[in-house]
Amino acid sequence: MSRAREFATEFGGAGGALAAMVLLPAVVYYLWICVEFYGGALQFPRTALLAHLAHAVPTWKATIVYLVWLAWQALLAWIGPGPSGQGALLPDGHSRLTYRYNGLFAWYLTLVAATALHVTGVFPLSTLYAEFGPLVTVATIVATALAALCYVGGRLSGRTNRASGNPIYDFFMGSVLNPRIGSFDIKFFVELRPGIMLWFLLSAAMLAQQRAAYGLVTTSMLLVVFYHACYANACFKGEECVPMSMDIAYENFGWMLSFGNLVWVPFVYCLQAYYVLTITPADIPRGFALPMLVLHMVGYWVFDTANSQKDYFRNEGRALRDAFPRLPWGRLRHPETLSTARGTPLLVSGWWGQARHMNYTGDLLMAWTWGLTCGFGSVIPYVYAVFLTLLLLHRLRRDERECRLKYGTDCRPRRVLTGLREPCRSAGRRRARKATAARQNTNGSIR
């Protein structure tokens, strides 16, 4: 099957795209209703549930809050200080786009601003909890409108990329690779800024509401909010990895990425904290809390250092910046590489010598730990872990396909888990390359 044909039938083609655009918002509302009105118990879909949607009708407060939020993040992305770097080769085969990496600046400044607004009473974080339903609706409208603007803009400008010709499918998958307003890259902005930060702030809002309503903060809540803070921090300290990701380098910007980042990420991923709020004062057993924290930190270490090794290698042994926390084994002084027929090396040492995607392994370990911290009273805290598992399995298949197309026989099967891998080459041959690794052209990519 050709790549064009493969693209045109991904996610079930136009029918699958239409189904996703109907079902995914419904899933977000359904999960929220189950947590807010039924204490996390899943409900059989019935007409009575629709009555709760009255609590999700947009309010002026929610609309203003969300639009101000987007404007604030866009302003920080536009003027915030930070290093710059180039992304992957564009489809023309010779040009690259330049990106500014100031997400870490925006992240810390946003934390300071949110704390100040909460402490002074100007904008209590619990407002996000009170306006949760309306915020979901406003964010869904904005995400859909943004996807529509990019779709129409791409068609009118003639800058479409891998368009299938089917309007429904192209609206869902996108028809433009890098929609920009001047130097402001819409897809790069949406990929992390509004969604990841709002995810953490929504989780923090649940903590604030728990304290305000019950006069206490449970250990489960503290752990979950800490987990989410760690993950958000890792995303922004590794922001320079994002332009080389498949989402930025390959995927068009359409409804899938717009809704996924602006709605699904913040409003579904925070449901663990939301659920913990609804079961207050129930809490994690003290003897269970420490093992969960340790499991999370192990997963975080693998996730963070695997991504750091990859980024350090791609930047030819140079770090764009040192960001907190700098973890042991995050940089390989003498990376071992595999020469390929393509002429670009593959990193085959560190975590990347153990499996193709050890960052996925760390990600999954964290995800399941977060669910376990919430107990076993509901499946909703595990929705994120199940979704992430399915998503990463899909990405793994996609990455393996891209690796074979890019590197041919140099790409050998390796998997997420160390025990399921097959080395690209023998360890002896990799060690023989160690002495020359620093002299090789390290502009290659890792798959």
C-alpha positions as CSV (number, residue, x, y, z in Angstrom):
1,M,0.0,0.0,0.0
2,S,1.4,3.4,-0.9
3,R,2.0,6.0,1.8
4,A,-0.6,8.3,0.2
5,R,-3.2,5.5,0.3
6,E,-2.1,4.5,3.8
7,F,-2.7,8.1,4.9
8,A,-6.1,8.3,3.2
9,T,-7.4,5.3,5.1
10,E,-5.9,5.9,8.5
11,F,-8.4,5.9,11.4
12,G,-11.0,4.3,9.0
13,G,-11.1,7.0,6.4
14,A,-13.8,9.6,6.3
15,G,-16.3,7.4,8.2
16,G,-13.9,6.9,11.0
17,A,-13.0,10.6,11.1
18,L,-16.7,11.6,11.3
19,A,-17.3,9.0,14.0
20,A,-14.3,10.3,16.0
21,M,-15.5,13.9,15.8
22,V,-18.9,12.9,17.2
23,L,-17.8,10.3,19.8
24,L,-14.7,11.9,21.3
25,P,-16.5,15.0,22.6
26,A,-19.3,12.7,23.9
27,V,-16.7,10.7,25.8
28,V,-15.3,13.8,27.5
29,Y,-18.8,14.9,28.6
30,Y,-19.7,11.3,29.6
31,L,-16.6,10.9,31.8
32,W,-17.2,14.3,33.4
33,I,-20.8,13.5,34.2
34,C,-19.9,10.2,35.7
35,V,-17.3,11.8,38.0
36,E,-19.3,15.0,38.9
37,F,-22.8,13.5,39.4
38,Y,-22.2,9.8,40.1
39,G,-18.9,9.7,42.1
40,G,-17.0,8.0,39.3
41,A,-19.4,5.2,38.7
42,L,-19.9,4.5,35.0
43,Q,-23.5,4.9,33.9
44,F,-25.3,3.1,31.1
45,P,-25.9,5.7,28.4
46,R,-29.5,6.9,28.7
47,T,-31.6,10.0,28.1
48,A,-31.4,11.0,31.8
49,L,-27.7,11.7,31.4
50,L,-28.4,14.3,28.8
51,A,-30.1,16.5,31.5
52,H,-26.7,17.0,33.1
53,L,-25.4,18.7,29.9
54,A,-27.3,21.8,31.1
55,H,-24.4,22.3,33.5
56,A,-22.0,22.4,30.5
57,V,-23.7,25.2,28.6
58,P,-21.1,28.0,28.1
59,T,-21.1,30.8,30.5
60,W,-19.6,34.3,30.1
61,K,-17.2,33.5,32.9
62,A,-15.9,30.3,31.3
63,T,-15.7,32.0,27.9
64,I,-13.7,34.9,29.2
65,V,-11.5,32.7,31.3
66,Y,-10.6,30.4,28.4
67,L,-10.0,33.1,25.8
68,V,-7.9,35.1,28.3
69,W,-6.0,31.9,29.0
70,L,-5.2,31.4,25.3
71,A,-4.3,35.0,24.8
72,W,-1.9,34.9,27.8
73,Q,-0.2,31.8,26.5
74,A,0.0,33.1,22.9
75,L,1.6,36.3,24.3
76,L,4.2,34.4,26.2
77,A,5.0,32.3,23.2
78,W,5.3,35.4,21.1
79,I,7.5,37.5,23.3
80,G,9.0,35.1,25.9
81,P,12.8,34.6,26.0
82,G,14.3,31.3,25.1
83,P,16.7,29.6,22.7
84,S,15.8,28.9,19.1
85,G,16.3,25.8,17.0
86,Q,15.4,24.3,13.7
87,G,12.8,21.5,13.1
88,A,12.8,18.6,10.7
89,L,13.2,18.9,7.0
90,L,10.1,20.1,5.3
91,P,8.5,18.1,2.4
92,D,10.6,20.2,-0.1
93,G,13.6,18.2,1.1
94,H,15.9,21.2,1.9
95,S,14.3,23.8,4.2
96,R,13.5,23.8,7.9
97,L,11.4,26.0,10.1
98,T,12.8,27.8,13.1
99,Y,11.2,27.5,16.5
100,R,11.6,29.4,19.8
101,Y,11.7,27.3,22.9
102,N,10.3,29.5,25.6
103,G,7.8,27.0,27.0
104,L,9.8,26.6,30.3
105,F,9.7,30.4,30.8
106,A,5.9,30.4,30.2
107,W,5.4,27.4,32.5
108,Y,7.2,29.0,35.5
109,L,5.7,32.4,34.9
110,T,2.2,30.9,34.6
111,L,2.7,29.1,37.9
112,V,3.8,32.3,39.7
113,A,0.9,34.2,38.2
114,A,-1.7,31.5,39.0
115,T,-0.4,31.3,42.6
116,A,-0.6,35.1,43.0
117,L,-4.1,35.2,41.6
118,H,-5.2,32.4,43.9
119,V,-3.6,33.7,47.1
120,T,-4.9,37.2,46.6
121,G,-8.4,36.0,45.9
122,V,-8.5,37.7,42.5
123,F,-9.0,34.3,40.7
124,P,-9.3,31.3,43.1
125,L,-8.2,28.1,41.3
126,S,-11.4,26.5,42.5
127,T,-13.1,28.6,39.8
128,L,-11.8,26.1,37.3
129,Y,-13.6,23.4,39.1
130,A,-16.9,25.4,39.3
131,E,-16.7,26.2,35.6
132,F,-15.4,22.8,34.4
133,G,-18.4,21.8,32.3
134,P,-18.8,25.2,30.5
135,L,-15.0,25.2,30.0
136,V,-15.2,21.9,28.2
137,T,-17.8,23.3,25.8
138,V,-15.9,26.5,25.2
139,A,-12.6,24.7,24.5
140,T,-14.4,22.3,22.1
141,I,-15.9,25.2,20.2
142,V,-12.5,26.9,20.0
143,A,-10.7,23.7,18.9
144,T,-13.2,23.1,16.2
145,A,-13.1,26.7,15.0
146,L,-9.3,26.7,14.9
147,A,-9.2,23.5,12.9
148,A,-11.8,25.0,10.5
149,L,-9.7,28.2,10.0
150,C,-6.6,26.2,9.3
151,Y,-8.4,23.9,6.9
152,V,-10.0,26.8,5.0
153,G,-6.8,28.8,5.1
154,G,-4.8,25.9,3.6
155,R,-7.3,25.4,0.8
156,L,-7.5,29.0,-0.1
157,S,-3.7,29.5,0.0
158,G,-3.0,26.3,-2.0
159,R,-0.5,25.1,0.7
160,T,-2.2,21.8,1.3
161,N,0.0,18.8,2.2
162,R,-1.1,15.1,1.6
163,A,-4.7,16.1,1.2
164,S,-7.0,13.2,0.4
165,G,-9.6,15.2,-1.4
166,N,-12.3,14.2,1.1
167,P,-13.4,17.3,3.1
168,I,-14.5,15.3,6.2
169,Y,-11.3,13.3,6.3
170,D,-9.0,16.3,5.5
171,F,-10.8,18.5,8.2
172,F,-10.2,15.7,10.7
173,M,-6.6,14.9,9.8
174,G,-5.7,18.4,8.5
175,S,-4.6,19.5,5.1
176,V,-1.8,21.9,6.2
177,L,1.5,20.8,7.8
178,N,2.7,24.0,9.4
179,P,0.0,26.7,9.7
180,R,1.6,29.9,10.7
181,I,0.8,33.6,11.3
182,G,4.1,35.2,10.5
183,S,6.6,33.4,12.7
184,F,3.9,32.2,15.1
185,D,3.5,28.4,14.6
186,I,-0.1,27.4,15.5
187,K,0.6,23.7,15.6
188,F,3.7,24.0,17.8
189,F,1.9,26.4,20.1
190,V,-1.2,24.1,20.5
191,E,1.0,21.0,20.9
192,L,2.0,21.8,24.5
193,R,1.2,25.3,25.8
194,P,-2.6,25.6,26.4
195,G,-3.4,21.9,27.1
196,I,-0.5,20.7,29.3
197,M,-0.5,23.8,31.5
198,L,-4.3,23.8,31.8
199,W,-4.2,20.1,32.7
200,F,-2.0,20.8,35.7
201,L,-4.0,23.9,36.7
202,L,-7.2,21.9,36.6
203,S,-5.6,19.2,38.8
204,A,-4.5,22.0,41.2
205,A,-8.0,23.4,41.1
206,M,-9.3,20.1,42.5
207,L,-6.8,20.3,45.3
208,A,-7.9,23.9,46.0
209,Q,-11.5,22.8,46.0
210,Q,-10.8,19.9,48.3
211,R,-9.2,22.1,50.8
212,A,-12.0,24.7,50.6
213,A,-14.8,22.3,50.8
214,Y,-13.4,19.7,53.3
215,G,-10.7,21.6,55.1
216,L,-8.1,19.0,54.2
217,V,-5.9,17.7,51.4
218,T,-5.6,13.9,51.1
219,T,-2.4,12.1,50.4
220,S,-3.9,10.8,47.1
221,M,-4.6,14.3,46.0
222,L,-1.1,15.5,46.9
223,L,0.5,12.6,45.0
224,V,-1.7,13.0,41.9
225,V,-1.1,16.8,41.6
226,F,2.6,16.2,42.2
227,Y,2.6,13.6,39.4
228,H,1.0,15.9,37.0
229,A,3.3,18.8,37.9
230,C,6.3,16.5,37.2
231,Y,5.0,15.5,33.8
232,A,4.2,19.1,32.8
233,N,7.6,20.2,33.8
234,A,9.3,17.4,31.8
235,C,7.3,18.4,28.8
236,F,8.5,22.0,28.9
237,K,12.1,21.3,29.8
238,G,12.2,19.0,26.8
239,E,10.3,21.4,24.5
240,E,13.2,21.3,21.9
241,C,12.3,17.7,21.2
242,V,8.8,18.6,20.0
243,P,9.7,19.9,16.5
244,M,11.2,16.5,15.6
245,S,8.2,14.6,16.8
246,M,5.8,12.9,14.4
247,D,3.0,15.3,15.4
248,I,5.0,18.4,14.3
249,A,7.3,16.9,11.6
250,Y,4.7,14.7,9.8
251,E,1.1,15.1,10.9
252,N,-1.0,17.8,9.4
253,F,-2.8,20.1,11.8
254,G,-6.5,19.3,11.8
255,W,-9.4,18.6,14.2
256,M,-7.6,15.6,15.6
257,L,-4.6,17.5,16.9
258,S,-6.6,20.6,17.8
259,F,-9.3,18.8,19.8
260,G,-6.7,16.4,21.3
261,N,-4.5,19.1,22.6
262,L,-7.0,21.7,23.6
263,V,-9.8,19.5,25.0
264,W,-8.8,15.9,25.5
265,V,-5.5,16.5,27.2
266,P,-6.6,19.0,29.9
267,F,-10.1,17.8,30.6
268,V,-9.6,14.1,30.5
269,Y,-6.1,13.8,32.0
270,C,-7.1,15.8,35.1
271,L,-10.0,13.4,35.9
272,Q,-7.8,11.5,38.4
273,A,-7.6,14.5,40.6
274,Y,-11.3,15.2,40.0
275,Y,-12.2,11.7,41.1
276,V,-10.1,11.9,44.2
277,L,-12.0,15.1,45.1
278,T,-15.3,13.3,44.7
279,I,-14.4,10.5,47.1
280,T,-13.0,12.7,49.9
281,P,-12.2,11.9,52.7
282,A,-11.3,8.4,51.3
283,D,-7.5,8.2,50.9
284,I,-4.7,5.9,49.8
285,P,-3.4,3.6,52.5
286,R,-0.1,5.1,54.0
287,G,1.7,1.8,53.3
288,F,0.7,2.1,49.6
289,A,1.6,5.7,49.1
290,L,5.4,5.4,49.2
291,P,5.6,2.5,46.7
292,M,3.4,4.5,44.3
293,L,5.7,7.5,44.6
294,V,8.8,5.3,44.0
295,L,7.2,3.7,40.9
296,H,6.3,7.1,39.6
297,M,9.8,8.5,40.1
298,V,11.3,5.5,38.4
299,G,9.0,5.9,35.4
300,Y,9.7,9.7,35.4
301,W,13.5,9.1,35.4
302,V,13.3,6.7,32.5
303,F,10.9,9.0,30.6
304,D,13.0,12.1,31.2
305,T,16.4,10.7,30.6
306,A,15.5,8.7,27.5
307,N,14.1,11.9,25.9
308,S,17.2,13.9,27.2
309,Q,19.6,11.4,25.6
310,K,17.8,11.6,22.3
311,D,17.7,15.4,22.3
312,Y,21.4,15.7,23.4
313,F,22.3,13.3,20.5
314,R,20.3,15.3,17.9
315,N,21.9,18.5,19.0
316,E,25.4,17.1,18.4
317,G,26.3,16.8,22.1
318,R,25.2,20.3,22.9
319,A,22.4,21.2,25.3
320,L,20.3,24.1,24.4
321,R,19.8,24.8,28.2
322,D,20.1,23.2,31.6
323,A,16.6,22.9,33.1
324,F,15.5,21.6,36.5
325,P,15.7,18.7,37.3
326,R,18.9,17.5,35.5
327,L,18.8,13.8,36.2
328,P,21.6,11.2,36.1
329,W,22.2,9.5,32.8
330,G,20.4,12.2,30.9
331,R,23.4,12.7,28.6
332,L,25.7,10.2,26.9
333,R,29.3,11.4,26.7
334,H,30.3,8.8,24.1
335,P,27.1,7.7,22.3
336,E,27.3,4.5,20.3
337,T,25.8,4.8,16.8
338,L,24.8,2.6,14.0
339,S,25.9,3.7,10.5
340,T,23.1,3.3,8.0
341,A,22.9,3.1,4.2
342,R,21.0,6.4,4.3
343,G,24.1,8.0,5.7
344,T,22.6,9.2,9.0
345,P,23.5,7.4,12.2
346,L,21.1,5.8,14.7
347,L,21.7,6.0,18.4
348,V,22.0,2.5,19.8
349,S,23.4,3.1,23.3
350,G,21.9,4.4,26.6
351,W,18.2,3.7,26.8
352,W,18.1,3.6,23.0
353,G,20.4,0.6,23.0
354,Q,17.9,-1.2,25.3
355,A,14.7,-0.6,23.2
356,R,13.5,1.6,20.5
357,H,11.2,3.6,22.8
358,M,12.2,3.4,26.4
359,N,10.6,6.8,26.8
360,Y,7.3,5.0,26.1
361,T,8.1,2.5,28.8
362,G,8.6,5.3,31.4
363,D,5.5,7.0,30.2
364,L,3.4,3.9,30.7
365,L,4.9,3.2,34.1
366,M,3.9,6.7,35.2
367,A,0.4,6.4,33.7
368,W,-0.5,3.2,35.5
369,T,1.0,4.4,38.7
370,W,-1.3,7.5,38.6
371,G,-4.3,5.3,38.3
372,L,-3.3,3.0,41.1
373,T,-2.8,6.0,43.4
374,C,-6.5,6.7,43.1
375,G,-7.5,3.2,44.2
376,F,-9.9,0.7,42.7
377,G,-13.3,2.3,43.3
378,S,-13.7,3.4,39.7
379,V,-12.2,2.8,36.3
380,I,-12.1,6.5,35.4
381,P,-8.7,7.1,37.0
382,Y,-7.4,4.4,34.6
383,V,-8.9,6.0,31.4
384,Y,-5.7,7.9,30.9
385,A,-3.5,4.8,31.2
386,V,-5.6,2.7,28.9
387,F,-5.8,5.5,26.3
388,L,-2.0,6.1,26.5
389,T,-1.3,2.4,26.1
390,L,-3.5,2.2,23.0
391,L,-2.0,5.5,21.7
392,L,1.6,4.4,22.1
393,L,0.9,1.0,20.5
394,H,-0.4,2.9,17.5
395,R,2.6,5.2,17.5
396,L,4.9,2.2,17.8
397,R,3.5,0.6,14.7
398,R,3.6,3.9,12.9
399,D,7.2,4.5,14.0
400,E,8.3,1.0,12.9
401,R,6.7,1.7,9.5
402,E,8.5,5.0,9.2
403,C,11.8,3.5,10.3
404,R,11.5,0.8,7.7
405,L,10.7,3.3,5.0
406,K,13.6,5.6,6.1
407,Y,16.3,3.1,6.9
408,G,15.3,-0.1,5.2
409,T,17.2,-3.2,6.4
410,D,19.1,-1.1,8.9
411,C,15.9,-0.9,10.9
412,R,15.5,-4.1,12.9
413,P,12.6,-4.9,15.2
414,R,12.9,-3.6,18.7
415,R,10.1,-3.0,21.1
416,V,9.0,-0.9,24.0
417,L,10.1,-3.4,26.6
418,T,13.8,-4.4,26.8
419,G,13.0,-8.1,26.9
420,L,11.2,-8.0,23.6
421,R,13.9,-6.3,21.6
422,E,16.3,-7.6,19.0
423,P,19.6,-5.6,18.7
424,C,20.2,-3.7,15.6
425,R,23.7,-5.1,15.4
426,S,25.8,-7.2,17.7
427,A,27.2,-5.5,20.8
428,G,30.7,-6.1,19.5
429,R,30.1,-4.1,16.4
430,R,28.5,-1.3,18.4
431,R,31.4,-1.1,20.7
432,A,33.7,-0.9,17.7
433,R,31.9,2.2,16.7
434,K,32.1,3.8,20.1
435,A,35.5,5.4,19.4
436,T,34.4,7.1,16.2
437,A,30.9,8.1,17.4
438,A,31.9,11.6,18.3
439,R,33.3,12.2,14.8
440,Q,30.3,11.0,13.0
441,N,27.6,13.3,11.7
442,T,25.0,13.3,14.4
443,N,22.4,15.1,12.6
444,G,20.4,11.9,12.1
445,S,17.2,11.0,13.8
446,I,16.1,8.3,16.2
447,R,13.3,6.0,15.5
